[in-house]
Amino acid sequence: MKIAFVGKGGSGKTTLSSLFVRHLAAARVPVLAIDADINQHLGTALGLEEEIAAAMPSLGAHLPQIKEYLRGSNPRIASAESMIKTTPPGRGSRLLRPVGQNPVYAACARPVALGEDDEDDSSVRLMVTGAFTETDLGVACYHSKVGAVELCLNHMADGRDAYVVVDMTAGSDSFASGLFTRFDLTFLVVEPTRRGVSVYRQYKEYARDFDVELAVVGNKLQGADDLAYLRAEVGDDLLAAVGRSEWVRTLEKDRAPRFSLLEAPNRQALVTMHARADRSYENRDWGRYTAQMHHFHRRNAESWANARIGTDLADQIDPGFVLSESPSDPDAALAH
């Protein structure tokens, strides 16, 4: 299962991403958490010390290694250097699972100990795109950082027994690549404000043409008036609501309260979100998913990548290959 958290800056999407990861871990569901936000805070929201979070290996720094591994023996890809963020898998490509070991995870994923005595801390791993470096300032686009995330998700043969949870960049910036189509369900975190609702409407409009499954989670609600406002503005898209939390405030003070002490209404919201995410698996269409990959790859190839690489990258598309949880093609190697 691949789940995204999006929302305007300051809406609390990173906090809710981390709470959802903690909920899944408490339910003994393996999780691969990915911080794809321009502001890298998911690690600390999961309880990592700031120094440890800052020292996480970045996906962007290991992009050549990631490309080489995923390329495998795919004859349509001449070299790792010719791969771009939208390059789709084909026969001979190596595919990833949310669980297990492979060189990509060995280089970039790290286990996160959530500090719960009754939880299996090994069930949560974190990967990060990496923050801007001094050499990036003024010359690099942040979306070049998240390209590694898109490439990995394009090669992710996941099922319903494990979750990939991605904390996306804020606002409509998520639409600057095809990454927004890579998820079974997108949780849009909305505050009960005019600006929060505006971002919801913009996101819904952009997502409509690509069959993006969307569920709204209200956040920072302070009473019945806030809930009524969101219901009036969002309608049936409103799935759950989270109120202000003393548990979260304690965590943000660099303390580590037990997750079982999270307020009951907020825990129930996470249960509702989990159930909704599980149901989204029933709507998964691997053929459509693969076709969307091909669509965005052609668009990127035509708009900039062909000129940069010096060849027609549309030739990387394998028309006879459809990504699935268990590819029938014996040449597609699954990384366990």
ChimeraX attribute file (.defattr): number of C-alpha atoms within 10 A of each C-alpha:
attribute: neighborCount
match mode: 1-to-1
recipient: residues
	/A:1	22
	/A:2	25
	/A:3	19
	/A:4	24
	/A:5	28
	/A:6	31
	/A:7	29
	/A:8	22
	/A:9	15
	/A:10	14
	/A:11	21
	/A:12	18
	/A:13	26
	/A:14	30
	/A:15	21
	/A:16	23
	/A:17	27
	/A:18	22
	/A:19	20
	/A:20	21
	/A:21	26
	/A:22	23
	/A:23	18
	/A:24	20
	/A:25	20
	/A:26	19
	/A:27	13
	/A:28	15
	/A:29	17
	/A:30	22
	/A:31	25
	/A:32	23
	/A:33	29
	/A:34	23
	/A:35	26
	/A:36	31
	/A:37	26
	/A:38	19
	/A:39	15
	/A:40	20
	/A:41	21
	/A:42	26
	/A:43	23
	/A:44	20
	/A:45	21
	/A:46	25
	/A:47	19
	/A:48	17
	/A:49	12
	/A:50	13
	/A:51	9
	/A:52	10
	/A:53	19
	/A:54	17
	/A:55	9
	/A:56	17
	/A:57	17
	/A:58	20
	/A:59	27
	/A:60	20
	/A:61	15
	/A:62	15
	/A:63	21
	/A:64	14
	/A:65	16
	/A:66	21
	/A:67	23
	/A:68	17
	/A:69	17
	/A:70	25
	/A:71	26
	/A:72	21
	/A:73	19
	/A:74	19
	/A:75	14
	/A:76	18
	/A:77	22
	/A:78	12
	/A:79	14
	/A:80	17
	/A:81	12
	/A:82	17
	/A:83	21
	/A:84	21
	/A:85	26
	/A:86	25
	/A:87	27
	/A:88	31
	/A:89	30
	/A:90	27
	/A:91	23
	/A:92	19
	/A:93	23
	/A:94	23
	/A:95	28
	/A:96	23
	/A:97	22
	/A:98	24
	/A:99	20
	/A:100	9
	/A:101	13
	/A:102	16
	/A:103	13
	/A:104	21
	/A:105	19
	/A:106	9
	/A:107	16
	/A:108	20
	/A:109	23
	/A:110	18
	/A:111	14
	/A:112	17
	/A:113	17
	/A:114	22
	/A:115	15
	/A:116	16
	/A:117	9
	/A:118	7
	/A:119	15
	/A:120	17
	/A:121	19
	/A:122	14
	/A:123	20
	/A:124	26
	/A:125	22
	/A:126	23
	/A:127	25
	/A:128	30
	/A:129	27
	/A:130	23
	/A:131	19
	/A:132	15
	/A:133	8
	/A:134	8
	/A:135	8
	/A:136	11
	/A:137	10
	/A:138	7
	/A:139	8
	/A:140	12
	/A:141	11
	/A:142	19
	/A:143	18
	/A:144	14
	/A:145	24
	/A:146	25
	/A:147	22
	/A:148	26
	/A:149	23
	/A:150	24
	/A:151	22
	/A:152	23
	/A:153	23
	/A:154	23
	/A:155	23
	/A:156	24
	/A:157	21
	/A:158	21
	/A:159	17
	/A:160	15
	/A:161	12
	/A:162	19
	/A:163	24
	/A:164	25
	/A:165	23
	/A:166	28
	/A:167	27
	/A:168	25
	/A:169	25
	/A:170	21
	/A:171	19
	/A:172	16
	/A:173	18
	/A:174	20
	/A:175	14
	/A:176	9
	/A:177	18
	/A:178	21
	/A:179	22
	/A:180	21
	/A:181	22
	/A:182	20
	/A:183	22
	/A:184	22
	/A:185	25
	/A:186	24
	/A:187	23
	/A:188	28
	/A:189	31
	/A:190	30
	/A:191	27
	/A:192	21
	/A:193	12
	/A:194	13
	/A:195	12
	/A:196	22
	/A:197	21
	/A:198	14
	/A:199	22
	/A:200	25
	/A:201	14
	/A:202	12
	/A:203	21
	/A:204	17
	/A:205	10
	/A:206	13
	/A:207	16
	/A:208	11
	/A:209	8
	/A:210	13
	/A:211	9
	/A:212	18
	/A:213	17
	/A:214	22
	/A:215	22
	/A:216	25
	/A:217	24
	/A:218	28
	/A:219	25
	/A:220	17
	/A:221	18
	/A:222	12
	/A:223	10
	/A:224	8
	/A:225	11
	/A:226	19
	/A:227	20
	/A:228	13
	/A:229	15
	/A:230	24
	/A:231	16
	/A:232	11
	/A:233	17
	/A:234	18
	/A:235	12
	/A:236	10
	/A:237	16
	/A:238	20
	/A:239	19
	/A:240	20
	/A:241	24
	/A:242	22
	/A:243	17
	/A:244	14
	/A:245	15
	/A:246	12
	/A:247	18
	/A:248	19
	/A:249	11
	/A:250	12
	/A:251	17
	/A:252	14
	/A:253	8
	/A:254	14
	/A:255	12
	/A:256	16
	/A:257	14
	/A:258	13
	/A:259	17
	/A:260	13
	/A:261	10
	/A:262	16
	/A:263	16
	/A:264	10
	/A:265	14
	/A:266	19
	/A:267	18
	/A:268	15
	/A:269	19
	/A:270	23
	/A:271	17
	/A:272	14
	/A:273	20
	/A:274	16
	/A:275	11
	/A:276	14
	/A:277	22
	/A:278	15
	/A:279	14
	/A:280	20
	/A:281	15
	/A:282	10
	/A:283	10
	/A:284	16
	/A:285	13
	/A:286	14
	/A:287	12
	/A:288	14
	/A:289	20
	/A:290	19
	/A:291	16
	/A:292	17
	/A:293	22
	/A:294	21
	/A:295	16
	/A:296	19
	/A:297	24
	/A:298	21
	/A:299	14
	/A:300	20
	/A:301	22
	/A:302	14
	/A:303	10
	/A:304	10
	/A:305	21
	/A:306	16
	/A:307	12
	/A:308	9
	/A:309	14
	/A:310	9
	/A:311	12
	/A:312	13
	/A:313	22
	/A:314	20
	/A:315	12
	/A:316	21
	/A:317	19
	/A:318	16
	/A:319	12
	/A:320	8
	/A:321	17
	/A:322	19
	/A:323	27
	/A:324	20
	/A:325	14
	/A:326	11
	/A:327	16
	/A:328	11
	/A:329	15
	/A:330	9
	/A:331	15
	/A:332	21
	/A:333	17
	/A:334	18
	/A:335	18
	/A:336	11
